[in-house]
Amino acid sequence: MAKKNLIVVTVVLTLILFCGCTGPQNKPDATSISTGEEKTLPEVTSTTWIESPPVTTITTPSEPAEPMMPPSGWDAEKEVSGEGFITEYSGYAFRINHFIYSSQYAISGVLLDVRKPDGTIVEVQASSAADGLVDDLEIGFPPKYAKEDGKTQTAVIYIRQAPVTTTSTGAASRTTTIPAVVTMPPAAGEMKLLNDVSDEGFIAQYENYAFRIDDFLYSDGKISGIILDVKRPDGTVKIIQMVGTEYGYVDDMQIKFAPESAMEGQGKKTASIYVVRMLE
């Protein structure tokens, strides 16, 4: 009997041990080392494309350029260029010869080539201080519109024509204008200063030429130029004008006005001029 009980106990112990080995396995403790690296993959989502509404561009047609309107008192406003006689008015054509610069290197005047209706070409100078004159045309020059890019010169000129007057005989004529002055480089030779030039007569003289002040030109309330009557030895009179450092000329004689010496008072005008013969 004791032997039989021993066998039963042994079988029971064997079953207990067997069940314990095949039961659930415990998780590793906190000291366990993982041999694999855990990675978190990004979440994949679907993308929805939203189409933007079409953009409509509205193009406003540009307005036509306004015609160039001259200032009050002028007949026409014209663009001129140094590239040719591209501007015409009343049978005259205009081309920039070159600009004239002030001491501050700013454009202050222009020398124009003017082709007359008969085909002849004359040089006319206009500046901010004095208008240019050719036949019965007066030419104004506003420096603010003048441009030069190193290759092309462009500018704007104002033009007006002397009004037609009727003589006592009924014939139509225009008022007399003053011939334009061409700016020239200083002449070589002995220059003489004449201090007695006035508007009271041909008092000042130089080598059989006599001079009289016709009128002064003004800028900002100051005398800046002169209109001078020059009587030649043969009695004919030529009218020239000079502004600032410009030079006038008659025959082979060059003339320069000294604005700093010009005076006007008590109904009399006086001035000084420099005169020199131009050497060939």
MITI-174024 format. One record per residue: x, y, z of N, C-alpha, C in turn; residue number from 1; chain. Coordinates in steps of 0.2 Angstrom, whole numbers. Layout:
! MITI-174024
[[X Y Z] [X Y Z] [X Y Z] NUM "A"],
...
***
This chain:
! MITI-174024
[[4 -6 0] [0 0 0] [4 6 0] 1 "A"],
[[9 6 4] [14 12 4] [17 13 -3] 2 "A"],
[[19 8 -6] [22 9 -13] [17 12 -18] 3 "A"],
[[11 10 -17] [6 12 -22] [5 20 -21] 4 "A"],
[[5 22 -14] [4 29 -13] [10 33 -16] 5 "A"],
[[16 31 -15] [22 34 -18] [21 35 -25] 6 "A"],
[[18 30 -29] [18 31 -36] [13 37 -38] 7 "A"],
[[7 37 -34] [2 42 -35] [5 49 -34] 8 "A"],
[[9 50 -28] [12 57 -27] [17 59 -32] 9 "A"],
[[21 54 -35] [25 55 -40] [22 58 -46] 10 "A"],
[[16 55 -48] [13 57 -54] [10 64 -53] 11 "A"],
[[7 65 -47] [4 72 -46] [10 77 -47] 12 "A"],
[[16 76 -44] [21 81 -44] [23 82 -51] 13 "A"],
[[23 77 -55] [26 77 -62] [21 82 -66] 14 "A"],
[[14 81 -65] [9 85 -68] [10 92 -67] 15 "A"],
[[11 93 -60] [12 100 -58] [18 104 -61] 16 "A"],
[[23 100 -61] [29 103 -65] [28 104 -72] 17 "A"],
[[25 100 -75] [23 100 -83] [19 106 -84] 18 "A"],
[[14 107 -80] [9 112 -82] [13 119 -80] 19 "A"],
[[17 119 -76] [21 126 -74] [26 127 -80] 20 "A"],
[[29 123 -83] [33 124 -89] [30 127 -95] 21 "A"],
[[24 124 -96] [20 126 -102] [15 131 -102] 22 "A"],
[[15 135 -96] [10 140 -94] [13 147 -98] 23 "A"],
[[9 152 -96] [11 158 -99] [17 161 -97] 24 "A"],
[[21 164 -102] [28 166 -100] [28 173 -98] 25 "A"],
[[32 175 -92] [32 181 -90] [36 186 -94] 26 "A"],
[[34 193 -95] [37 198 -99] [44 199 -95] 27 "A"],
[[49 201 -99] [55 203 -97] [55 209 -92] 28 "A"],
[[59 209 -87] [59 215 -82] [62 221 -85] 29 "A"],
[[62 226 -81] [64 233 -84] [72 232 -85] 30 "A"],
[[75 227 -83] [82 227 -85] [84 224 -91] 31 "A"],
[[79 221 -94] [80 218 -101] [82 223 -106] 32 "A"],
[[86 221 -111] [89 225 -116] [86 223 -123] 33 "A"],
[[83 228 -126] [80 226 -132] [85 226 -138] 34 "A"],
[[85 221 -142] [90 220 -147] [87 224 -154] 35 "A"],
[[81 226 -154] [78 229 -160] [76 236 -158] 36 "A"],
[[77 241 -163] [76 248 -163] [69 250 -165] 37 "A"],
[[65 252 -161] [58 254 -163] [58 260 -167] 38 "A"],
[[54 261 -172] [54 267 -176] [46 268 -177] 39 "A"],
[[45 275 -177] [38 277 -178] [37 279 -185] 40 "A"],
[[33 276 -189] [32 279 -196] [27 284 -196] 41 "A"],
[[28 289 -201] [23 295 -201] [17 292 -204] 42 "A"],
[[12 296 -201] [5 294 -203] [4 295 -210] 43 "A"],
[[1 291 -214] [0 292 -221] [-7 294 -222] 44 "A"],
[[-8 300 -225] [-15 302 -226] [-16 304 -233] 45 "A"],
[[-22 304 -235] [-23 306 -242] [-23 314 -243] 46 "A"],
[[-21 316 -249] [-20 323 -250] [-26 325 -255] 47 "A"],
[[-29 331 -253] [-34 333 -258] [-32 340 -261] 48 "A"],
[[-31 340 -268] [-29 346 -271] [-35 351 -272] 49 "A"],
[[-35 357 -270] [-40 362 -271] [-38 366 -277] 50 "A"],
[[-42 366 -282] [-40 370 -288] [-43 378 -287] 51 "A"],
[[-38 382 -288] [-39 389 -287] [-44 392 -292] 52 "A"],
[[-48 396 -291] [-52 399 -296] [-48 403 -301] 53 "A"],
[[-50 403 -307] [-46 406 -313] [-46 414 -311] 54 "A"],
[[-40 417 -313] [-39 424 -312] [-40 427 -318] 55 "A"],
[[-45 432 -318] [-46 436 -324] [-43 442 -324] 56 "A"],
[[-38 443 -329] [-35 450 -330] [-38 454 -334] 57 "A"],
[[-40 460 -332] [-44 465 -336] [-39 470 -338] 58 "A"],
[[-38 471 -345] [-33 476 -347] [-37 482 -350] 59 "A"],
[[-35 487 -346] [-38 494 -348] [-35 497 -354] 60 "A"],
[[-38 498 -359] [-34 501 -365] [-32 508 -363] 61 "A"],
[[-25 509 -365] [-22 516 -363] [-26 521 -367] 62 "A"],
[[-26 527 -364] [-29 533 -367] [-25 536 -372] 63 "A"],
[[-27 538 -378] [-23 541 -383] [-19 547 -380] 64 "A"],
[[-13 548 -382] [-9 554 -379] [-12 560 -381] 65 "A"],
[[-12 565 -376] [-15 571 -377] [-10 575 -381] 66 "A"],
[[-13 579 -386] [-9 583 -390] [-5 588 -386] 67 "A"],
[[1 590 -388] [5 594 -385] [2 601 -385] 68 "A"],
[[0 604 -379] [-3 611 -379] [2 616 -377] 69 "A"],
[[3 621 -381] [8 626 -379] [6 630 -373] 70 "A"],
[[10 633 -370] [8 638 -364] [5 644 -367] 71 "A"],
[[1 647 -363] [-2 653 -365] [2 658 -368] 72 "A"],
[[0 661 -374] [4 666 -377] [9 663 -383] 73 "A"],
[[9 656 -383] [13 653 -389] [8 650 -393] 74 "A"],
[[10 649 -400] [6 646 -405] [7 638 -405] 75 "A"],
[[13 636 -403] [14 629 -404] [19 626 -399] 76 "A"],
[[19 620 -397] [24 617 -393] [26 611 -397] 77 "A"],
[[33 610 -399] [35 605 -403] [41 601 -400] 78 "A"],
[[42 595 -401] [47 591 -399] [53 591 -404] 79 "A"],
[[59 592 -402] [65 593 -407] [70 588 -405] 80 "A"],
[[74 586 -410] [79 580 -408] [86 582 -412] 81 "A"],
[[91 579 -410] [97 580 -413] [98 575 -419] 82 "A"],
[[93 571 -420] [94 566 -426] [92 568 -432] 83 "A"],
[[89 574 -433] [87 577 -440] [81 582 -439] 84 "A"],
[[80 584 -445] [74 589 -446] [67 586 -445] 85 "A"],
[[66 583 -439] [59 579 -439] [53 583 -437] 86 "A"],
[[55 590 -435] [49 594 -433] [49 600 -437] 87 "A"],
[[42 601 -439] [41 607 -444] [36 611 -441] 88 "A"],
[[36 618 -443] [31 622 -441] [31 628 -447] 89 "A"],
[[25 629 -450] [24 634 -455] [30 635 -460] 90 "A"],
[[32 629 -462] [37 628 -467] [44 628 -465] 91 "A"],
[[45 629 -458] [52 629 -455] [53 622 -452] 92 "A"],
[[59 620 -452] [61 613 -449] [66 615 -444] 93 "A"],
[[66 610 -438] [71 612 -433] [75 605 -431] 94 "A"],
[[81 606 -429] [85 601 -427] [90 604 -422] 95 "A"],
[[91 600 -416] [96 602 -411] [103 601 -414] 96 "A"],
[[107 607 -413] [114 607 -415] [118 605 -409] 97 "A"],
[[117 608 -403] [120 606 -397] [116 610 -391] 98 "A"],
[[117 607 -385] [115 610 -379] [120 615 -376] 99 "A"],
[[118 620 -373] [122 625 -369] [121 624 -362] 100 "A"],
[[127 623 -358] [127 621 -351] [129 627 -347] 101 "A"],
[[126 628 -341] [127 633 -336] [134 631 -332] 102 "A"],
[[136 635 -328] [142 633 -324] [140 627 -319] 103 "A"],
[[134 626 -318] [132 620 -313] [131 614 -318] 104 "A"],
[[133 614 -324] [133 608 -328] [126 606 -330] 105 "A"],
[[121 611 -329] [114 610 -331] [113 613 -338] 106 "A"],
[[108 610 -341] [106 613 -348] [103 619 -347] 107 "A"],
[[105 624 -350] [102 631 -349] [100 634 -356] 108 "A"],
[[102 631 -361] [100 634 -368] [101 628 -373] 109 "A"],
[[99 630 -379] [100 626 -385] [102 630 -391] 110 "A"],
[[106 627 -395] [108 630 -402] [104 625 -407] 111 "A"],
[[100 628 -411] [96 625 -416] [98 626 -423] 112 "A"],
[[98 621 -427] [98 622 -434] [91 623 -437] 113 "A"],
[[89 629 -440] [83 630 -443] [83 630 -450] 114 "A"],
[[79 626 -453] [79 626 -461] [73 630 -463] 115 "A"],
[[74 635 -467] [69 640 -469] [65 637 -475] 116 "A"],
[[59 640 -476] [56 637 -482] [59 637 -488] 117 "A"],
[[64 642 -489] [68 642 -495] [74 637 -495] 118 "A"],
[[75 633 -490] [80 628 -490] [86 630 -486] 119 "A"],
[[87 636 -485] [93 639 -482] [93 637 -474] 120 "A"],
[[98 636 -471] [99 633 -464] [102 639 -460] 121 "A"],
[[99 641 -455] [102 646 -450] [103 643 -443] 122 "A"],
[[107 646 -439] [108 643 -432] [105 648 -428] 123 "A"],
[[101 646 -423] [97 650 -419] [98 648 -412] 124 "A"],
[[99 652 -407] [100 651 -400] [94 653 -396] 125 "A"],
[[92 648 -392] [87 650 -387] [89 648 -380] 126 "A"],
[[87 651 -375] [89 649 -368] [83 651 -363] 127 "A"],
[[84 649 -357] [79 651 -352] [79 658 -351] 128 "A"],
[[84 662 -353] [85 669 -352] [82 673 -358] 129 "A"],
[[83 670 -364] [81 674 -370] [79 669 -375] 130 "A"],
[[73 672 -379] [71 668 -384] [75 668 -391] 131 "A"],
[[75 663 -395] [78 664 -401] [73 667 -406] 132 "A"],
[[76 670 -412] [72 673 -417] [75 672 -424] 133 "A"],
[[70 670 -428] [72 669 -435] [66 671 -439] 134 "A"],
[[68 676 -444] [63 679 -448] [57 682 -443] 135 "A"],
[[51 679 -444] [45 682 -440] [43 676 -435] 136 "A"],
[[48 672 -433] [46 667 -428] [50 668 -422] 137 "A"],
[[47 667 -416] [51 668 -410] [50 661 -407] 138 "A"],
[[56 659 -404] [57 652 -402] [59 652 -394] 139 "A"],
[[55 649 -390] [56 648 -383] [59 641 -381] 140 "A"],
[[63 641 -376] [66 635 -374] [65 634 -367] 141 "A"],
[[61 629 -365] [61 627 -357] [66 622 -356] 142 "A"],
[[71 623 -352] [77 618 -351] [74 612 -347] 143 "A"],
[[69 612 -343] [67 606 -340] [65 600 -344] 144 "A"],
[[63 601 -350] [61 596 -355] [67 593 -359] 145 "A"],
[[73 596 -358] [79 594 -362] [82 588 -359] 146 "A"],
[[84 583 -363] [87 577 -361] [93 575 -366] 147 "A"],
[[98 572 -363] [104 570 -366] [106 564 -363] 148 "A"],
[[106 558 -367] [109 552 -364] [115 549 -366] 149 "A"],
[[119 554 -369] [126 553 -372] [126 551 -379] 150 "A"],
[[120 550 -382] [119 548 -389] [114 552 -392] 151 "A"],
[[108 553 -389] [103 557 -392] [101 563 -388] 152 "A"],
[[100 569 -391] [97 575 -388] [90 576 -390] 153 "A"],
[[86 577 -385] [79 579 -386] [77 585 -382] 154 "A"],
[[72 589 -384] [70 594 -381] [63 596 -383] 155 "A"],
[[60 601 -380] [54 604 -382] [55 612 -383] 156 "A"],
[[52 614 -389] [53 622 -390] [46 624 -391] 157 "A"],
[[45 631 -389] [39 634 -390] [39 639 -396] 158 "A"],
[[34 640 -400] [35 644 -406] [29 649 -406] 159 "A"],
[[30 655 -408] [25 659 -410] [27 664 -416] 160 "A"],
[[22 666 -419] [24 670 -425] [21 677 -424] 161 "A"],
[[25 681 -427] [23 688 -426] [17 690 -429] 162 "A"],
[[12 694 -426] [6 695 -429] [6 699 -436] 163 "A"],
[[2 698 -440] [2 702 -447] [-1 708 -445] 164 "A"],
[[2 714 -448] [0 720 -447] [-2 723 -454] 165 "A"],
[[-6 728 -455] [-8 731 -461] [-5 738 -461] 166 "A"],
[[-2 739 -467] [1 746 -467] [-4 751 -470] 167 "A"],
[[-2 757 -470] [-7 762 -473] [-9 761 -480] 168 "A"],
[[-4 758 -484] [-6 756 -491] [-10 750 -492] 169 "A"],
[[-12 747 -486] [-16 741 -486] [-12 734 -487] 170 "A"],
[[-5 735 -488] [-1 729 -489] [0 725 -482] 171 "A"],
[[0 719 -482] [1 715 -476] [9 714 -474] 172 "A"],
[[11 715 -468] [18 714 -466] [18 711 -459] 173 "A"],
[[24 709 -457] [24 707 -450] [29 711 -447] 174 "A"],
[[29 711 -440] [33 715 -436] [41 713 -437] 175 "A"],
[[45 718 -436] [52 716 -437] [55 712 -431] 176 "A"],
[[59 707 -433] [62 704 -427] [69 704 -427] 177 "A"],
[[73 702 -422] [80 703 -421] [83 696 -424] 178 "A"],
[[88 697 -428] [92 691 -430] [95 687 -424] 179 "A"],
[[95 680 -425] [98 676 -420] [105 677 -419] 180 "A"],
[[108 675 -414] [115 676 -412] [118 669 -412] 181 "A"],
[[124 667 -415] [127 661 -415] [132 661 -409] 182 "A"],
[[132 657 -405] [138 657 -400] [144 654 -403] 183 "A"],
[[149 658 -402] [156 656 -405] [161 656 -399] 184 "A"],
[[166 652 -400] [172 652 -395] [175 659 -395] 185 "A"],
[[179 660 -390] [182 666 -389] [187 667 -395] 186 "A"],
[[187 674 -397] [192 675 -403] [199 676 -400] 187 "A"],
[[204 675 -405] [211 677 -403] [213 684 -405] 188 "A"],
[[215 688 -401] [217 694 -403] [217 699 -397] 189 "A"],
[[218 705 -398] [218 710 -393] [211 713 -392] 190 "A"],
[[208 712 -386] [202 713 -385] [201 720 -381] 191 "A"],
[[196 724 -383] [195 731 -381] [189 731 -377] 192 "A"],
[[189 735 -371] [183 736 -367] [180 743 -369] 193 "A"],
[[174 743 -371] [170 749 -372] [165 750 -366] 194 "A"],
[[166 756 -362] [162 757 -356] [157 762 -358] 195 "A"],
[[157 765 -363] [152 771 -365] [146 769 -369] 196 "A"],
[[144 762 -369] [138 760 -373] [132 762 -369] 197 "A"],
[[127 765 -373] [121 768 -370] [115 767 -375] 198 "A"],
[[109 769 -373] [104 769 -378] [102 776 -380] 199 "A"],
[[107 781 -379] [106 787 -381] [109 789 -388] 200 "A"],
[[112 784 -391] [115 785 -398] [121 781 -399] 201 "A"],
[[124 781 -405] [130 777 -407] [136 781 -405] 202 "A"],
[[137 781 -398] [142 785 -395] [149 780 -395] 203 "A"],
[[148 774 -392] [154 770 -392] [156 768 -399] 204 "A"],
[[163 768 -400] [165 766 -407] [171 761 -406] 205 "A"],
[[172 757 -411] [178 753 -412] [179 752 -419] 206 "A"],
[[185 754 -422] [187 754 -429] [182 755 -434] 207 "A"],
[[179 761 -433] [173 763 -438] [167 759 -437] 208 "A"],
[[166 755 -432] [160 752 -430] [157 756 -424] 209 "A"],
[[151 757 -423] [148 761 -418] [142 756 -415] 210 "A"],
[[141 758 -408] [137 753 -404] [131 757 -400] 211 "A"],
[[125 754 -400] [120 757 -396] [116 752 -393] 212 "A"],
[[114 753 -387] [109 748 -383] [102 749 -386] 213 "A"],
[[100 743 -389] [93 743 -391] [88 742 -385] 214 "A"],
[[90 736 -381] [86 735 -375] [90 730 -371] 215 "A"],
[[88 729 -365] [91 724 -360] [86 718 -360] 216 "A"],
[[89 712 -358] [85 706 -357] [86 704 -350] 217 "A"],
[[81 702 -347] [81 701 -339] [79 693 -338] 218 "A"],
[[82 691 -332] [81 685 -329] [80 685 -322] 219 "A"],
[[75 683 -319] [74 684 -311] [75 691 -309] 220 "A"],
[[72 696 -313] [72 703 -311] [79 706 -312] 221 "A"],
[[84 703 -315] [91 705 -316] [93 706 -323] 222 "A"],
[[97 710 -325] [99 711 -332] [104 705 -333] 223 "A"],
[[102 701 -338] [106 695 -340] [108 695 -347] 224 "A"],
[[106 700 -351] [108 700 -358] [106 707 -361] 225 "A"],
[[108 708 -368] [108 714 -371] [106 713 -378] 226 "A"],
[[102 717 -381] [100 718 -388] [104 724 -390] 227 "A"],
[[109 723 -395] [114 728 -397] [113 730 -404] 228 "A"],
[[113 737 -406] [113 739 -412] [120 741 -414] 229 "A"],
[[122 738 -420] [129 739 -422] [129 742 -429] 230 "A"],
[[132 748 -429] [132 752 -436] [139 750 -439] 231 "A"],
[[138 748 -445] [144 746 -449] [147 753 -452] 232 "A"],
[[153 752 -455] [156 758 -458] [152 760 -464] 233 "A"],
[[149 756 -467] [145 758 -473] [138 761 -471] 234 "A"],
[[137 761 -464] [130 764 -462] [125 759 -461] 235 "A"],
[[125 753 -463] [120 748 -461] [121 746 -454] 236 "A"],
[[115 744 -451] [114 742 -444] [112 735 -444] 237 "A"],
[[116 732 -440] [114 725 -438] [113 724 -431] 238 "A"],
[[107 720 -429] [105 720 -422] [107 713 -420] 239 "A"],
[[111 712 -414] [113 706 -411] [110 706 -404] 240 "A"],
[[110 700 -401] [108 699 -394] [113 694 -391] 241 "A"],
[[115 695 -385] [119 691 -381] [117 690 -374] 242 "A"],
[[117 684 -371] [115 683 -365] [121 680 -361] 243 "A"],
[[122 682 -355] [127 679 -350] [134 679 -354] 244 "A"],
[[137 673 -355] [143 672 -357] [143 671 -365] 245 "A"],
[[138 672 -368] [137 671 -375] [141 676 -379] 246 "A"],
[[143 675 -385] [147 679 -390] [142 681 -396] 247 "A"],
[[142 687 -397] [139 690 -404] [144 691 -409] 248 "A"],
[[142 692 -415] [147 693 -420] [144 697 -425] 249 "A"],
[[149 702 -428] [147 706 -434] [153 706 -439] 250 "A"],
[[152 704 -445] [158 703 -449] [163 699 -446] 251 "A"],
[[169 702 -446] [175 698 -443] [176 700 -435] 252 "A"],
[[171 703 -432] [172 706 -426] [167 702 -421] 253 "A"],
[[170 700 -415] [167 697 -410] [166 701 -404] 254 "A"],
[[160 700 -401] [157 705 -396] [155 701 -390] 255 "A"],
[[157 703 -384] [154 700 -378] [151 705 -373] 256 "A"],
[[146 704 -370] [142 708 -365] [144 707 -358] 257 "A"],
[[145 712 -354] [147 711 -347] [141 713 -343] 258 "A"],
[[136 708 -341] [130 710 -338] [131 713 -331] 259 "A"],
[[137 712 -328] [138 715 -321] [139 722 -321] 260 "A"],
[[141 725 -327] [142 732 -328] [135 736 -330] 261 "A"],
[[130 732 -332] [124 735 -335] [120 739 -330] 262 "A"],
[[117 745 -332] [113 749 -327] [108 752 -331] 263 "A"],
[[102 753 -327] [96 756 -330] [93 760 -325] 264 "A"],
[[92 767 -326] [90 771 -321] [89 778 -324] 265 "A"],
[[84 782 -322] [82 788 -324] [81 789 -332] 266 "A"],
[[78 783 -334] [76 783 -341] [82 782 -346] 267 "A"],
[[88 780 -343] [94 778 -347] [97 772 -346] 268 "A"],
[[99 768 -351] [103 762 -351] [110 763 -352] 269 "A"],
[[114 760 -348] [122 760 -350] [124 753 -349] 270 "A"],
[[130 751 -352] [133 745 -352] [140 745 -354] 271 "A"],
[[144 739 -353] [150 739 -356] [150 732 -360] 272 "A"],
[[154 733 -366] [155 727 -370] [163 726 -372] 273 "A"],
[[165 720 -373] [171 718 -375] [171 717 -383] 274 "A"],
[[176 720 -386] [176 719 -394] [183 717 -396] 275 "A"],
[[183 712 -401] [189 709 -403] [189 707 -410] 276 "A"],
[[194 708 -414] [194 705 -421] [196 698 -421] 277 "A"],
[[192 694 -425] [193 687 -425] [199 686 -430] 278 "A"],
[[204 682 -428] [210 681 -433] [209 675 -437] 279 "A"],
[[210 675 -443] [210 669 -447] [215 664 -446] 280 "A"],
***
